[in-house]
Structure formats: structure tokens, C-alpha cells
């Protein structure tokens, strides 16, 4: 839908609807800092006076972002009166307003930001990636093996390979012996062709990280995400400069300020940018620009979003050539798929919709059964 200038200036947010978006998982998802059995997400619908609606989703991982589902609901209620009546196309002003009102709460802000970009791209009549100045190119995602026994992990990795994935991400960080055997068994099971990525989710101190990574050299690891605690920048820098496996900053990288500091201190050669950490697409683009300026190839990651939130992340992934790695697989852990349209993954390759906006909406029948937070 295209608009003339008069309509553009008169476009207003008339309502922000908040939904409890609970998605059961196939297995317990265990990482070094937490485990979940269900994705307790938040779904946001922004309505306008022109009948153009935007959808957004956030998936709070409390141990990583400091938010629970109930906290996202409370924050959404805070923003509802602040944003109602504003022009949804003034994304920069709205993001600054949200950041000034609540400095944290990045997961909820990312859901609102996502819905605003959905509206803006619909107004422009463009798929979101084109609205962001991107173009279609091949995006290949990994699929994640959570923390299972070494034997179970090998079985799961082999199943992932048989699904056509060329990249497997392995969660580590609880027990050094199990971590080693997990990787050894997985590499033996999948052979040498599959790329292996590992993620310690802050599970190690610097010396443990160095010792472990040195022991993994024969497993041909592509990179290691977040070996040390989020605030242990010196520790991560030490690991990065003293091991041969490249380090990727994840939990240490939320904001533009974090990105600047990581570049200044030469902490890690790779970044993991997630909408739920940056507060949405607007700030994620700023981080990607900094990564490009610092020559830091970056990954677009996820928490536990459905294909709705992942679709927005995939569109963002096409917006910059510095975004070279993709970890957009969380929907494959879900036991149901409550989304119409949207991105999908085929043999590890991400396909992004061409409809205006994000191109994904919640399933209508699922939405009818979903609790709306008043």
C-alpha cells in the first residue's frame, strides 16, 4: 500500500495490543545459564487509523536479558499510553522515547520496533529487506544442539545433518569433560564436512576457556560464542588473543555503546547481533554499521522466537553485507507453528517472504485462543 504525503503525516497509532505467546518446545532447551521447556514470548500488534497493522514478537531469556514474560507485559503497558497517537513511521523518535523512558527492557522494545518496521514497509509497499536497502542473497542457518549427554548430542547432530543442514551449533559450558566428549562424538558422527560452531553462554572463566578451546583444536571449530561472563571484557579479550578458535561476542554485546567498546579494545573478531538484545531493528542496524566500520563479520542470532520474529531478523540479515552468519533456527525447537506466511528454512537455507512488511502474521485460530493482556 502506497500513501501520499498527506496520509503519511496523518498516520497515527490508535492501539497497542499485547498477547501472551506461549509455545511448547519439543525438548527441554538447556544452556549454561538457564533451561526452558516452553517459549514464553510476547506478541505485539500495533494498530493505526489507516487500518495498517504491524506485528512484532519478543522472546525474553531472563538470564541473558533480565526480562521475563511478565516483565515484558508490564513494560508494554507502560509504553501503550506513551506511543498511542504518535506517527508510527517516526521510528527514530519512538525508539529514543522508549530508551529514555525505560533504559533496559530490550526484548519488549524489539517487539514494538518490529511492529513499527512492519507498518513502515507496508506503507512503502516493500518487503522489509528491500525497505531496509537490502537485496536477496543466500542465507544459510545453523541448527542448535542444546546441552544433552554426549551420546544424545551425537544422535541429534546426525539427525540435523540428515535434514540437510551444513552447520551445527553446539551448546557447552556446564561440565568440561562432557563438553569435550560431546564435541568429539558429534564430529565423529557428522564427519569433517559439517561446520561446527560452539556456544559456552558465559560458562567459563578465562583460563578454563583457554584450556577447553585449546583441547578442541582437532575438531575444526568455526568459532566460539561468549566463552566468558558478559561483563568480563578483559577475560574474553585474553581468550580471543590466546587461542586459535575465533571468539564471537554475544551476551557482551547489547547496545551501540557495547559495540564501540568491543571495537576499541579489540575484544573479539566476530559479533552476534540479536534484535532482542539491541532493542530492535533500528538499533541493530546501528550496531551492524559499527561492525562494518570495524571490519567485524557478524551473525544474526535469535532467542526462542517463532517464525514471526525470525522473519524480521531474516529481513534485517539481508540489510548489510557485514551480516555473514545466521543462527535463525529457534522455530525448529517448537512443537507447534502458530504463524502464517513468513520465513522458512529448507535444507539449512532461509527463504524470506516477498509480501510488503515482514510478511508474517500469527495464525488466526491460534490467536483466538491466546490471552490478550489488558
C-alpha positions as CSV (number, residue, x, y, z in Angstrom):
1,X,0.0,0.0,0.0
2,X,1.4,3.4,-1.0
3,X,0.5,6.6,0.7
4,X,0.5,10.2,-0.4
5,X,2.2,12.8,1.9
6,X,-1.0,13.9,3.5
7,X,-1.8,10.4,4.6
8,X,1.8,10.0,5.8
9,X,1.5,12.9,8.2
10,X,-1.9,11.9,9.4
11,X,-0.9,8.3,10.2
12,X,-1.4,7.6,13.9
13,X,-1.1,4.7,16.3
14,X,-4.6,4.0,17.6
15,X,-3.9,0.9,19.7
16,X,-1.2,-1.4,21.0
17,X,-2.4,-4.9,21.8
18,X,-0.4,-7.3,23.9
19,X,-0.7,-11.1,23.8
20,X,0.7,-13.9,25.9
21,X,2.5,-16.0,23.2
22,X,3.3,-19.4,24.8
23,X,4.8,-22.0,22.5
24,X,5.7,-25.6,23.8
25,X,9.1,-27.0,22.9
26,X,9.9,-30.4,21.6
27,X,12.6,-30.9,24.2
28,X,14.0,-29.2,27.3
29,X,16.3,-26.5,26.0
30,X,19.4,-26.3,28.2
31,X,22.2,-23.8,28.0
32,X,24.9,-22.9,30.5
33,X,22.9,-20.2,32.2
34,X,19.2,-21.5,32.1
35,X,16.8,-24.1,30.8
36,X,13.3,-23.8,29.3
37,X,10.5,-26.2,28.5
38,X,8.3,-23.6,26.8
39,X,8.9,-20.4,24.9
40,X,7.1,-17.8,27.0
41,X,7.0,-15.0,24.4
42,X,5.2,-11.7,23.9
43,X,3.2,-10.8,20.8
44,X,2.5,-7.1,20.0
45,X,0.0,-5.7,17.5
46,X,0.2,-2.0,16.6
47,X,-3.0,-0.7,15.0
48,X,-3.3,2.6,13.1
49,X,-6.0,4.9,11.9
50,X,-5.4,3.8,8.3
51,X,-6.1,0.2,9.0
52,X,-2.4,-0.8,8.5
53,X,-1.4,-3.1,11.4
54,X,2.1,-4.2,12.4
55,X,3.1,-7.3,14.2
56,X,6.1,-7.9,16.5
57,X,7.4,-10.6,18.8
58,X,9.9,-10.8,21.7
59,X,11.3,-13.9,23.4
60,X,12.7,-12.9,26.8
61,X,15.6,-15.1,28.1
62,X,15.6,-13.9,31.7
63,X,19.2,-15.0,32.5
64,X,20.5,-13.2,29.4
65,X,18.4,-10.1,29.1
66,X,16.9,-9.6,32.6
67,X,13.3,-9.9,31.4
68,X,10.6,-12.4,32.0
69,X,7.3,-12.6,30.1
70,X,5.5,-10.8,32.9
71,X,8.1,-8.0,32.8
72,X,7.6,-7.6,29.1
73,X,3.8,-7.3,29.7
74,X,4.4,-4.6,32.3
75,X,6.8,-2.7,30.0
76,X,4.3,-2.9,27.2
77,X,1.6,-1.4,29.4
78,X,4.0,1.5,30.2
79,X,4.5,2.2,26.5
80,X,0.9,2.0,25.4
81,X,-0.2,5.5,26.5
82,X,3.2,7.0,25.6
83,X,3.0,5.8,21.9
84,X,-0.7,6.0,21.2
85,X,-1.4,9.0,19.0
86,X,2.2,9.1,17.6
87,X,3.1,8.6,13.9
88,X,4.4,5.0,13.7
89,X,6.7,6.0,10.8
90,X,8.7,8.2,13.1
91,X,10.7,5.2,14.2
92,X,13.8,7.0,15.3
93,X,11.8,9.4,17.6
94,X,9.8,6.5,19.1
95,X,13.0,4.4,19.8
96,X,14.6,7.4,21.5
97,X,11.4,7.9,23.5
98,X,11.3,4.3,24.6
99,X,15.0,4.2,25.5
100,X,14.6,7.4,27.6
101,X,11.5,6.1,29.4
102,X,12.9,2.5,30.1
103,X,16.7,2.2,29.5
104,X,16.5,-1.6,29.6
105,X,13.6,-3.9,28.5
106,X,15.2,-4.6,25.1
107,X,13.1,-7.7,24.4
108,X,9.8,-5.8,24.7
109,X,11.2,-2.8,22.8
110,X,12.3,-5.1,20.0
111,X,8.8,-6.4,19.6
112,X,7.4,-2.8,19.3
113,X,10.2,-1.8,16.9
114,X,9.5,-4.8,14.8
115,X,5.8,-3.9,14.5
116,X,6.7,-0.3,13.6
117,X,9.0,-1.6,10.8
118,X,6.2,-3.9,9.6
119,X,3.9,-0.9,9.3
120,X,6.6,1.3,7.6
121,X,7.4,-1.3,5.0
122,X,3.7,-1.9,4.3
123,X,3.2,1.8,3.8
124,X,6.2,1.8,1.3
125,X,4.7,-1.3,-0.4
126,X,8.0,-3.2,0.0
127,X,9.2,-6.4,1.7
128,X,11.1,-5.3,4.8
129,X,14.6,-6.3,3.4
130,X,14.0,-4.0,0.4
131,X,12.7,-1.2,2.7
132,X,16.0,-1.6,4.7
133,X,18.0,-1.2,1.5
134,X,19.0,-4.9,1.2
135,X,18.8,-7.4,-1.5
136,X,18.2,-11.2,-1.7
137,X,21.3,-13.4,-1.3
138,X,21.8,-16.9,0.1
139,X,21.4,-17.1,3.9
140,X,22.3,-20.4,5.5
141,X,21.4,-21.0,9.1
142,X,22.9,-23.5,11.6
143,X,20.7,-25.7,13.8
144,X,21.4,-25.9,17.5
145,X,22.1,-28.9,19.8
146,X,21.4,-28.0,23.4
147,X,23.2,-29.5,26.4
148,X,22.4,-33.2,26.2
149,X,24.6,-36.2,27.2
150,X,27.5,-36.7,24.7
151,X,25.7,-39.7,23.3
152,X,22.3,-37.9,22.8
153,X,24.1,-34.9,21.3
154,X,25.8,-37.0,18.6
155,X,22.4,-38.5,17.7
156,X,20.8,-35.1,17.5
157,X,23.7,-33.7,15.4
158,X,23.5,-36.6,13.0
159,X,19.7,-36.0,12.6
160,X,20.4,-32.3,11.9
161,X,22.9,-33.3,9.2
162,X,20.4,-35.7,7.6
163,X,17.9,-32.8,7.5
164,X,20.3,-31.1,5.1
165,X,22.0,-28.6,7.4
166,X,25.7,-27.9,6.8
167,X,26.2,-26.0,10.0
168,X,25.7,-27.3,13.6
169,X,25.8,-25.2,16.7
170,X,26.6,-26.9,20.0
171,X,25.9,-25.6,23.4
172,X,28.6,-26.1,26.1
173,X,29.6,-24.6,29.4
174,X,28.4,-26.9,32.3
175,X,31.0,-29.7,32.5
176,X,34.4,-29.7,30.8
177,X,34.6,-33.5,30.4
178,X,31.1,-33.8,29.0
179,X,31.8,-30.8,26.7
180,X,34.8,-32.4,25.2
181,X,33.1,-35.8,24.7
182,X,30.0,-34.1,23.3
183,X,32.1,-32.4,20.6
184,X,34.2,-35.5,19.9
185,X,31.1,-37.7,19.5
186,X,29.4,-35.0,17.3
187,X,32.5,-34.6,15.0
188,X,32.8,-38.4,14.6
189,X,29.1,-38.7,13.9
190,X,28.7,-35.9,11.3
191,X,32.1,-36.2,9.6
192,X,34.5,-33.4,8.6
193,X,32.3,-31.6,6.1
194,X,29.8,-30.0,8.5
195,X,30.8,-26.7,10.1
196,X,30.8,-26.9,13.9
197,X,30.1,-23.7,16.0
198,X,30.1,-23.7,19.8
199,X,28.5,-21.5,22.4
200,X,29.5,-21.5,26.0
201,X,26.9,-18.9,27.1
202,X,29.3,-17.3,29.6
203,X,30.0,-20.7,31.2
204,X,33.8,-20.3,31.6
205,X,36.4,-18.1,33.3
206,X,39.3,-17.1,31.0
207,X,41.7,-19.9,32.0
208,X,39.0,-22.6,31.7
209,X,38.0,-21.1,28.3
210,X,41.6,-21.2,27.0
211,X,42.2,-24.8,28.3
212,X,38.9,-26.0,26.7
213,X,39.3,-24.3,23.4
214,X,42.9,-25.5,23.1
215,X,41.7,-29.0,23.6
216,X,39.1,-28.6,20.8
217,X,41.6,-27.7,18.1
218,X,41.3,-31.0,16.3
219,X,37.5,-30.7,16.0
220,X,37.8,-27.8,13.4
221,X,35.6,-25.4,15.3
222,X,34.4,-22.4,13.2
223,X,34.0,-20.0,16.2
224,X,33.1,-20.0,19.9
225,X,30.4,-17.7,21.2
226,X,30.7,-15.9,24.5
227,X,33.2,-18.1,26.4
228,X,33.3,-15.7,29.5
229,X,30.9,-13.8,31.6
230,X,29.2,-10.9,29.8
231,X,31.0,-8.2,31.8
232,X,34.4,-9.9,31.7
233,X,35.6,-8.0,28.7
234,X,39.3,-8.4,29.7
235,X,38.8,-12.1,30.1
236,X,37.2,-12.5,26.7
237,X,39.9,-10.4,25.1
238,X,42.5,-12.7,26.7
239,X,40.8,-15.8,25.4
240,X,40.4,-14.2,21.9
241,X,44.1,-13.3,21.7
242,X,45.5,-16.5,23.1
243,X,43.5,-19.3,21.3
244,X,43.2,-20.3,17.7
245,X,39.4,-20.7,17.7
246,X,37.8,-17.3,16.9
247,X,35.6,-15.7,19.6
248,X,32.2,-14.2,18.9
249,X,30.8,-11.6,21.4
250,X,27.1,-12.3,22.2
251,X,25.9,-11.5,25.7
252,X,28.7,-8.8,25.9
253,X,27.0,-7.0,23.0
254,X,23.6,-5.4,23.6
255,X,24.0,-1.8,22.6
256,X,25.8,0.5,20.3
257,X,27.9,1.6,23.3
258,X,28.9,-2.1,23.8
259,X,29.9,-2.4,20.2
260,X,32.0,0.7,20.3
261,X,33.8,-0.5,23.4
262,X,34.4,-4.0,22.0
263,X,35.9,-2.4,18.9
264,X,38.1,0.0,20.9
265,X,39.5,-2.8,23.0
266,X,39.8,-5.3,20.1
267,X,38.0,-7.9,22.2
268,X,36.5,-10.3,19.5
269,X,36.7,-10.7,15.8
270,X,33.0,-11.6,15.4
271,X,29.7,-10.2,16.8
272,X,26.3,-11.8,17.4
273,X,23.6,-9.2,16.8
274,X,20.1,-10.1,18.1
275,X,17.0,-7.9,17.9
276,X,16.0,-8.9,21.5
277,X,19.4,-7.5,22.8
278,X,19.6,-4.4,20.7
279,X,16.0,-3.3,21.3
280,X,15.0,-3.9,17.7
281,X,15.9,-3.4,14.1
282,X,16.6,0.4,14.4
283,X,19.5,-0.1,16.9
284,X,20.6,-3.4,15.3
285,X,21.3,-1.5,12.1
286,X,23.5,0.9,14.0
287,X,25.5,-2.0,15.5
288,X,25.8,-3.5,12.1
289,X,27.2,-0.2,10.7
290,X,29.7,-0.2,13.6
291,X,30.7,-3.8,12.9
292,X,31.2,-2.9,9.2
293,X,33.4,0.1,10.2
294,X,35.4,-2.2,12.5
295,X,35.7,-5.0,9.9
296,X,33.9,-7.4,12.2
297,X,31.8,-10.0,10.3
298,X,28.6,-10.6,12.3
299,X,25.9,-13.1,12.9
300,X,22.2,-12.6,13.2
301,X,21.0,-14.6,16.2
302,X,17.8,-15.5,17.9
303,X,16.4,-16.4,21.3
304,X,13.2,-18.6,21.1
305,X,11.1,-16.7,18.6
306,X,8.5,-18.2,16.3
307,X,8.8,-17.7,12.5
308,X,7.2,-14.2,13.0
309,X,10.1,-12.8,15.0
310,X,12.6,-14.8,12.9
311,X,11.2,-13.3,9.7
312,X,12.0,-9.8,10.9
313,X,15.5,-11.0,11.9
314,X,16.0,-12.6,8.4
315,X,14.9,-9.4,6.7
316,X,17.5,-7.5,8.9
317,X,20.0,-10.1,7.9
318,X,19.7,-9.1,4.3
319,X,20.2,-5.4,5.1
320,X,24.0,-5.4,5.3
321,X,26.9,-7.4,3.8
322,X,28.6,-7.5,7.2
323,X,25.9,-9.9,8.4
324,X,27.5,-13.1,7.2
325,X,26.4,-15.8,9.7
326,X,22.9,-16.8,10.6
327,X,21.5,-18.6,13.7
328,X,17.8,-18.4,13.0
329,X,16.6,-21.9,14.0
330,X,14.5,-21.4,17.2
331,X,11.2,-22.3,15.5
332,X,12.6,-25.8,14.7
333,X,12.6,-26.4,18.5
334,X,8.9,-25.6,18.8
335,X,6.3,-28.4,18.8
336,X,3.7,-26.1,17.1
337,X,4.0,-23.4,14.4
338,X,1.5,-20.6,15.1
339,X,2.5,-18.4,12.2
340,X,1.0,-17.8,8.7
341,X,3.4,-16.8,5.9
342,X,6.9,-15.8,7.0
343,X,10.4,-17.1,6.5
344,X,11.0,-20.8,6.3
345,X,14.1,-23.0,6.2
346,X,14.8,-25.7,3.6
347,X,18.0,-27.8,4.0
348,X,19.5,-25.0,6.1
349,X,18.7,-22.2,3.6
350,X,16.5,-19.4,4.8
351,X,13.8,-18.2,2.4
352,X,12.3,-14.7,3.1
353,X,8.8,-13.6,2.0
354,X,8.2,-11.0,-0.7
355,X,5.0,-9.5,0.7
356,X,5.1,-5.9,1.9
357,X,6.3,-5.7,5.5
358,X,7.6,-8.6,7.5
359,X,5.3,-11.0,5.6
360,X,4.3,-13.0,8.7
361,X,1.2,-12.9,10.9
362,X,0.0,-15.1,13.8
363,X,-2.3,-17.9,12.9
364,X,-5.8,-16.6,13.3
365,X,-7.2,-19.7,15.1
366,X,-4.2,-19.7,17.4
367,X,-4.7,-16.0,18.1
368,X,-8.3,-16.6,19.1
369,X,-7.1,-19.0,21.9
370,X,-4.4,-16.6,23.0
371,X,-4.8,-14.5,26.1
372,X,-4.8,-10.7,25.4
373,X,-3.2,-8.7,28.2
374,X,-5.3,-5.6,29.0
